[in-house]
């Protein structure tokens, strides 16, 4: 092992802000954290080595899909990549497309969203129970700094709780996603400092001494990994500093003219911060809400600004042009999912990569968006946690609950035992 010491997998670089607040920066996966083969965490000879932790990410975009351009026609390993899934072509061996899933306990946007996340019917106020990410977090998240993280990007929605939130601690109790990169950065990396608020200084300044001392004890491979990681932290910091001032504020329901913020820029920042949190083991469970349920996002970067996403799913949907607009929107959603997959795959961890130890589930509240269809839904499972079967498309008769139960018990080893709407586990997945 190219290292001079063993390092705890939950080590932090520590410092203190000018205001006296604690600052800590989680470390990336270093070779010194693992045994000689990289298959488990390093441990003293008298202690049983612990296997590398798996992570769980529930990923969502609103308004469903355009099935004609999204769902593969072939099943098995030789399925064709559809126009909407084109961004995932480089990751075909890392994904499993699943179709045929039913979401039985909800209709319309409100009901479908409640059922998708919790397996329970909409209460009239919110989800009918805890969401699957929280069910899993209750079982595996208690040793992490954050039992779970809730992250979002595009803010526009009709404003009701069930539309704005995807994570639910319990019935009618939402866990709102953090939509502002500035605030998510400060939450992950420590207390606020006046210099950080206006981004004229770096959070790295406060851990410089600890970083220098720690680095001197590392082998050459780990020194390079640490340098790359801290450089990426600074890069995110600089990008946040370059955002217009209004990007530090939340947006409720937009005006009819829509909001023209650069959501792809925000989405990538939030994805970068998500990956930092997973890599440094600050959390094992996260939800990512790219767009809201019944999303009102506009898409100037795609050239589609005459309507909002929800409007596009209904107006002109029967025309070839309407179908192509939704194809473009859905493909952008998939591009953002592919971006976070690429980030996870680029980070070495043990004898593989962070993606090898992560289970991502990509869902939406409807199948065909126009008809608010909740039968025959699709999902993408990605990553290699739990030795999941990848590189194929499966058309499976079952429910979203069946999928969640399979992943929770057989992949994440959360041992939840049951989940609303679940009655089986998918043998084709694990």
C-alpha positions as CSV (number, residue, x, y, z in Angstrom):
1,X,0.0,0.0,0.0
2,X,1.4,3.4,-1.0
3,X,0.9,5.0,2.3
4,X,2.7,5.6,5.6
5,X,-0.3,5.2,7.9
6,X,-3.8,3.9,8.2
7,X,-6.6,6.5,8.0
8,X,-10.1,6.3,9.3
9,X,-12.7,6.4,6.6
10,X,-14.5,9.2,8.5
11,X,-11.5,11.5,9.0
12,X,-11.9,15.3,8.5
13,X,-9.5,18.1,8.0
14,X,-10.4,20.5,10.7
15,X,-10.1,24.3,11.4
16,X,-11.9,27.2,12.9
17,X,-13.4,30.2,11.2
18,X,-12.7,33.8,12.2
19,X,-16.0,33.8,14.0
20,X,-15.0,30.7,16.0
21,X,-17.2,28.2,14.1
22,X,-15.9,24.7,13.5
23,X,-14.8,23.9,10.0
24,X,-14.3,20.4,8.7
25,X,-13.7,19.0,5.3
26,X,-14.3,15.3,4.8
27,X,-11.6,13.3,3.0
28,X,-12.0,11.4,-0.3
29,X,-11.4,7.7,-0.4
30,X,-7.6,7.2,0.2
31,X,-5.7,4.0,-0.3
32,X,-4.7,4.2,3.3
33,X,-8.3,3.7,4.3
34,X,-8.5,0.2,2.8
35,X,-6.8,-3.2,3.2
36,X,-4.1,-4.3,0.8
37,X,-6.6,-5.6,-1.7
38,X,-9.0,-2.7,-1.5
39,X,-11.9,-4.9,-0.7
40,X,-12.6,-3.7,2.9
41,X,-11.6,-0.9,5.2
42,X,-8.3,-1.2,6.9
43,X,-8.4,-2.6,10.5
44,X,-6.1,-3.8,13.2
45,X,-5.4,-7.5,13.1
46,X,-7.6,-8.1,16.1
47,X,-10.6,-6.4,14.6
48,X,-12.7,-7.8,11.7
49,X,-12.4,-5.7,8.6
50,X,-15.6,-3.9,7.6
51,X,-16.7,-4.1,3.9
52,X,-16.8,-0.9,1.9
53,X,-20.0,1.0,2.5
54,X,-22.6,1.2,-0.1
55,X,-24.5,4.5,-0.9
56,X,-28.0,5.0,-2.0
57,X,-29.3,7.9,-4.2
58,X,-32.9,8.4,-5.2
59,X,-33.0,10.7,-8.3
60,X,-36.1,12.4,-9.5
61,X,-37.4,14.6,-12.3
62,X,-41.0,15.7,-12.6
63,X,-43.8,15.3,-15.2
64,X,-43.0,11.9,-16.5
65,X,-41.5,11.0,-19.9
66,X,-42.3,10.8,-23.6
67,X,-42.3,7.0,-23.9
68,X,-41.8,6.9,-27.7
69,X,-38.3,8.4,-27.3
70,X,-37.5,7.1,-23.9
71,X,-38.3,3.4,-23.4
72,X,-36.2,0.9,-25.3
73,X,-38.1,-1.5,-27.6
74,X,-35.8,-4.4,-27.0
75,X,-35.2,-6.2,-23.8
76,X,-32.0,-8.0,-22.6
77,X,-28.4,-6.9,-23.0
78,X,-28.7,-6.0,-26.7
79,X,-31.3,-3.3,-26.3
80,X,-31.0,-0.2,-28.4
81,X,-30.3,3.1,-26.8
82,X,-33.2,5.5,-27.4
83,X,-32.8,9.2,-28.1
84,X,-33.6,10.2,-24.6
85,X,-31.2,7.7,-23.1
86,X,-28.4,8.6,-25.5
87,X,-26.4,10.5,-22.7
88,X,-26.1,7.2,-20.9
89,X,-24.7,5.2,-23.8
90,X,-21.1,5.4,-22.3
91,X,-22.5,3.9,-19.1
92,X,-24.6,1.1,-20.7
93,X,-22.7,-1.5,-18.6
94,X,-23.4,0.5,-15.5
95,X,-27.2,0.8,-15.8
96,X,-30.3,-1.4,-15.8
97,X,-33.4,0.0,-17.4
98,X,-36.5,-1.4,-15.9
99,X,-40.0,-0.9,-17.5
100,X,-43.4,-2.4,-16.7
101,X,-43.6,-1.1,-13.1
102,X,-46.9,0.0,-11.7
103,X,-47.4,2.8,-9.1
104,X,-50.8,1.6,-7.8
105,X,-51.7,3.9,-4.9
106,X,-51.9,7.3,-6.7
107,X,-53.4,9.1,-9.6
108,X,-52.7,12.6,-11.0
109,X,-49.6,14.5,-10.0
110,X,-50.3,14.6,-6.2
111,X,-51.3,11.0,-5.8
112,X,-48.7,9.7,-8.1
113,X,-45.9,11.6,-6.3
114,X,-47.0,10.3,-2.8
115,X,-47.3,6.8,-4.0
116,X,-43.9,6.9,-5.9
117,X,-42.0,8.1,-2.9
118,X,-43.8,6.4,0.0
119,X,-46.0,3.7,-1.6
120,X,-49.0,5.3,0.2
121,X,-51.9,7.3,-1.0
122,X,-51.8,11.1,-0.9
123,X,-53.3,12.4,2.3
124,X,-54.6,15.7,0.9
125,X,-51.6,17.5,2.5
126,X,-48.5,15.3,1.7
127,X,-47.1,11.8,1.3
128,X,-48.9,9.0,3.2
129,X,-45.8,7.7,4.9
130,X,-42.0,7.9,4.9
131,X,-40.3,7.9,1.5
132,X,-38.0,5.0,0.5
133,X,-34.8,7.0,1.0
134,X,-35.8,7.8,4.6
135,X,-36.8,4.2,5.3
136,X,-33.3,3.1,4.2
137,X,-31.6,6.0,6.0
138,X,-33.3,5.0,9.2
139,X,-31.5,1.6,8.9
140,X,-28.1,2.5,7.6
141,X,-27.6,6.2,8.0
142,X,-27.1,6.6,11.8
143,X,-23.3,6.4,11.8
144,X,-22.8,9.1,9.2
145,X,-22.5,12.8,9.8
146,X,-25.8,13.3,8.0
147,X,-28.2,10.5,8.2
148,X,-29.4,11.6,4.7
149,X,-29.2,14.6,2.5
150,X,-32.0,16.2,0.4
151,X,-30.8,18.1,-2.6
152,X,-32.6,19.9,-5.4
153,X,-31.9,22.1,-8.5
154,X,-34.8,23.6,-10.5
155,X,-37.1,25.4,-8.2
156,X,-40.3,26.3,-10.2
157,X,-43.5,24.5,-9.1
158,X,-47.1,25.1,-8.3
159,X,-46.0,25.4,-4.7
160,X,-47.8,22.7,-2.8
161,X,-45.8,20.6,-0.4
162,X,-46.3,17.3,-2.3
163,X,-45.0,19.1,-5.4
164,X,-42.0,20.7,-3.8
165,X,-40.7,17.7,-1.8
166,X,-39.6,14.2,-2.6
167,X,-38.3,13.1,0.8
168,X,-40.7,12.5,3.7
169,X,-39.7,11.6,7.3
170,X,-43.2,10.3,7.9
171,X,-46.8,10.9,6.9
172,X,-47.2,14.6,6.1
173,X,-43.7,15.5,7.3
174,X,-41.6,16.7,4.4
175,X,-37.8,17.0,4.3
176,X,-37.3,20.0,1.9
177,X,-34.4,19.7,-0.5
178,X,-31.6,22.2,-0.3
179,X,-31.9,24.2,-3.6
180,X,-29.2,26.8,-3.0
181,X,-25.6,25.8,-3.7
182,X,-24.3,28.4,-1.4
183,X,-26.2,26.9,1.5
184,X,-25.4,23.3,0.6
185,X,-21.7,24.1,0.4
186,X,-21.7,25.8,3.9
187,X,-23.6,22.9,5.3
188,X,-21.1,20.3,4.1
189,X,-17.9,22.2,4.8
190,X,-18.5,24.0,8.1
191,X,-19.5,27.3,9.7
192,X,-20.0,30.5,7.8
193,X,-17.3,33.1,7.7
194,X,-17.8,36.6,6.3
195,X,-15.2,35.9,3.7
196,X,-17.0,32.8,2.5
197,X,-20.4,34.5,2.3
198,X,-19.1,36.9,-0.3
199,X,-16.7,34.1,-1.5
200,X,-13.6,36.3,-1.4
201,X,-11.8,33.7,0.7
202,X,-11.7,29.9,0.7
203,X,-12.9,27.4,3.3
204,X,-9.6,25.7,2.5
205,X,-7.7,28.6,4.2
206,X,-9.0,27.5,7.6
207,X,-7.8,23.9,7.3
208,X,-4.5,24.6,5.6
209,X,-2.3,23.7,8.6
210,X,-4.2,20.5,9.3
211,X,-4.1,19.6,5.6
212,X,-0.3,20.2,5.4
213,X,0.4,18.1,8.5
214,X,-1.9,15.3,7.3
215,X,-0.5,15.2,3.8
216,X,3.1,14.8,5.0
217,X,2.1,11.4,6.4
218,X,0.6,10.1,3.2
219,X,2.1,8.0,0.4
220,X,2.5,9.5,-3.0
221,X,-0.7,8.1,-4.4
222,X,-2.8,9.5,-1.6
223,X,-1.1,12.8,-1.7
224,X,-2.2,13.1,-5.3
225,X,-5.8,12.1,-4.5
226,X,-5.9,14.6,-1.7
227,X,-4.6,17.4,-3.9
228,X,-7.2,16.6,-6.6
229,X,-10.0,16.5,-4.1
230,X,-9.1,19.8,-2.5
231,X,-8.7,21.4,-5.9
232,X,-12.2,20.2,-6.8
233,X,-13.6,21.7,-3.6
234,X,-12.0,25.1,-4.5
235,X,-13.4,24.8,-8.0
236,X,-16.9,24.4,-6.7
237,X,-16.3,27.3,-4.4
238,X,-15.2,29.5,-7.3
239,X,-18.2,28.5,-9.4
240,X,-20.6,29.4,-6.6
241,X,-18.8,32.8,-6.3
242,X,-19.4,33.5,-10.0
243,X,-23.2,33.0,-9.8
244,X,-25.4,36.1,-10.1
245,X,-26.6,37.4,-6.7
246,X,-30.2,36.3,-7.3
247,X,-29.1,32.7,-7.4
248,X,-28.6,32.8,-3.7
249,X,-32.4,33.2,-3.1
250,X,-35.2,30.8,-3.4
251,X,-37.9,31.1,-6.1
252,X,-41.5,30.2,-5.4
253,X,-44.0,29.9,-8.2
254,X,-42.6,31.9,-11.2
255,X,-44.4,34.6,-13.1
256,X,-46.1,33.5,-16.3
257,X,-43.1,34.7,-18.2
258,X,-41.1,32.1,-16.4
259,X,-37.7,32.3,-14.7
260,X,-34.6,32.1,-17.0
261,X,-32.0,30.9,-14.5
262,X,-29.2,28.7,-15.7
263,X,-30.5,25.5,-14.2
264,X,-28.0,23.2,-15.9
265,X,-25.3,25.2,-14.1
266,X,-27.0,24.9,-10.8
267,X,-27.8,21.2,-11.3
268,X,-24.1,20.4,-11.9
269,X,-23.0,22.4,-8.9
270,X,-25.5,20.5,-6.7
271,X,-24.4,17.2,-8.3
272,X,-20.7,18.1,-7.5
273,X,-21.6,18.7,-3.9
274,X,-23.6,15.5,-3.7
275,X,-20.6,13.6,-4.9
276,X,-18.4,15.3,-2.4
277,X,-20.7,14.3,0.4
278,X,-20.8,10.7,-0.8
279,X,-17.1,10.4,-1.4
280,X,-16.2,11.8,2.0
281,X,-18.7,9.5,3.7
282,X,-20.6,12.4,5.2
283,X,-23.8,10.5,4.2
284,X,-24.8,7.2,2.7
285,X,-28.3,8.2,1.6
286,X,-29.4,11.1,-0.5
287,X,-32.3,12.3,-2.6
288,X,-31.9,14.6,-5.6
289,X,-34.8,16.5,-7.0
290,X,-33.7,17.8,-10.4
291,X,-37.1,19.3,-11.2
292,X,-40.3,19.5,-9.1
293,X,-43.3,17.4,-9.4
294,X,-45.6,18.9,-12.0
295,X,-42.5,21.0,-13.0
296,X,-42.9,24.5,-14.3
297,X,-39.3,24.8,-15.5
298,X,-38.6,26.6,-18.8
299,X,-35.7,25.6,-21.0
300,X,-33.9,28.5,-22.7
301,X,-30.7,26.4,-23.1
302,X,-32.7,24.0,-25.3
303,X,-34.5,26.8,-27.2
304,X,-37.9,26.0,-25.7
305,X,-39.3,29.0,-23.9
306,X,-42.8,29.5,-25.1
307,X,-44.2,27.3,-22.4
308,X,-43.3,25.6,-19.1
309,X,-42.5,21.9,-18.9
310,X,-46.0,21.0,-17.5
311,X,-47.6,22.9,-20.4
312,X,-45.5,21.1,-23.0
313,X,-46.7,17.7,-21.7
314,X,-50.2,18.6,-22.7
315,X,-50.2,21.3,-25.4
316,X,-49.3,20.0,-28.8
317,X,-48.3,16.7,-27.5
318,X,-50.0,14.9,-30.4
319,X,-47.8,16.7,-33.0
320,X,-44.4,15.6,-34.1
321,X,-43.0,19.0,-32.9
322,X,-44.6,18.6,-29.5
323,X,-43.0,15.1,-29.2
324,X,-39.6,16.4,-30.2
325,X,-39.8,19.2,-27.6
326,X,-40.5,16.6,-24.9
327,X,-37.7,14.4,-26.3
328,X,-35.2,17.3,-25.8
329,X,-36.4,18.0,-22.3
330,X,-36.3,14.4,-21.2
331,X,-32.8,14.0,-22.8
332,X,-31.6,17.0,-20.7
333,X,-32.9,15.2,-17.6
334,X,-30.9,12.2,-18.5
335,X,-27.8,14.3,-19.3
336,X,-27.8,15.5,-15.7
337,X,-28.1,11.9,-14.4
338,X,-25.2,10.9,-16.6
339,X,-23.2,13.8,-15.3
340,X,-23.4,12.5,-11.7
341,X,-22.7,9.0,-12.8
342,X,-19.5,10.2,-14.5
343,X,-18.4,12.0,-11.4
344,X,-19.0,8.9,-9.3
345,X,-17.1,6.7,-11.7
346,X,-14.1,9.1,-11.8
347,X,-13.4,8.7,-8.0
348,X,-11.3,5.7,-7.0
349,X,-12.5,3.8,-3.9
350,X,-10.9,0.6,-2.7
351,X,-10.4,-1.8,-5.5
352,X,-13.0,0.0,-7.7
353,X,-14.7,3.4,-8.0
354,X,-17.4,5.3,-6.0
355,X,-19.9,4.2,-8.6
356,X,-19.1,0.6,-7.9
357,X,-20.2,1.1,-4.3
358,X,-23.4,3.2,-5.1
359,X,-26.9,2.3,-6.0
360,X,-28.8,5.1,-7.9
361,X,-32.5,4.9,-8.7
362,X,-33.9,7.3,-11.3
363,X,-37.6,7.8,-11.2
364,X,-40.5,10.2,-12.2
365,X,-44.1,10.5,-11.0
366,X,-45.6,9.3,-14.3
367,X,-44.9,7.1,-17.2
368,X,-46.4,8.9,-20.3
369,X,-46.6,12.5,-19.1
370,X,-49.6,13.6,-21.1
371,X,-52.0,11.0,-19.8
372,X,-50.7,11.0,-16.2
373,X,-50.1,7.3,-16.7
374,X,-49.0,5.4,-13.5
375,X,-48.9,1.9,-15.0
376,X,-46.0,0.5,-17.0
377,X,-43.6,3.0,-15.5
378,X,-39.9,3.0,-16.1
379,X,-36.9,3.4,-13.8
380,X,-33.2,3.3,-14.2
381,X,-31.0,1.6,-11.6
382,X,-27.3,2.4,-11.8
383,X,-24.1,1.5,-10.1
384,X,-22.7,-1.7,-8.8
385,X,-23.5,-1.8,-5.1
386,X,-24.6,-5.2,-4.0
387,X,-23.4,-6.8,-7.3
388,X,-26.5,-5.6,-9.2
389,X,-27.1,-7.0,-12.7
390,X,-26.3,-4.2,-15.1
391,X,-26.1,-3.7,-18.9
392,X,-29.7,-4.6,-19.8
393,X,-33.3,-3.6,-20.2
394,X,-35.9,-5.7,-18.3
395,X,-39.7,-5.5,-18.7
396,X,-40.9,-6.7,-15.4
397,X,-44.4,-7.2,-14.0
398,X,-44.3,-5.6,-10.6
399,X,-44.6,-2.3,-8.7
400,X,-42.3,0.5,-7.7
401,X,-42.6,-0.9,-4.2
402,X,-41.2,-4.2,-5.4
403,X,-38.2,-2.4,-6.9
404,X,-37.6,-0.5,-3.7
405,X,-37.9,-3.5,-1.4
406,X,-35.4,-5.4,-3.6
407,X,-32.9,-2.6,-3.6
408,X,-33.3,-1.9,0.2
409,X,-32.9,-5.5,1.3
410,X,-30.8,-7.2,-1.3
411,X,-28.5,-4.4,-2.4
412,X,-28.3,-1.9,0.5
413,X,-28.7,-4.6,3.2
414,X,-31.1,-2.3,5.0
415,X,-33.3,-5.2,6.0
416,X,-36.6,-3.2,5.9
417,X,-38.5,-6.4,5.3
418,X,-41.6,-4.7,3.7
419,X,-42.7,-1.6,1.9
420,X,-46.2,-0.4,0.9
421,X,-47.3,-1.8,-2.5
422,X,-44.5,-4.4,-2.5
423,X,-45.3,-8.1,-2.7
424,X,-42.1,-9.6,-4.2
425,X,-38.5,-9.1,-5.0
426,X,-36.9,-8.9,-8.4
427,X,-34.6,-11.8,-9.1
428,X,-33.6,-10.3,-12.4
429,X,-31.9,-7.4,-10.7
430,X,-29.6,-9.0,-8.1
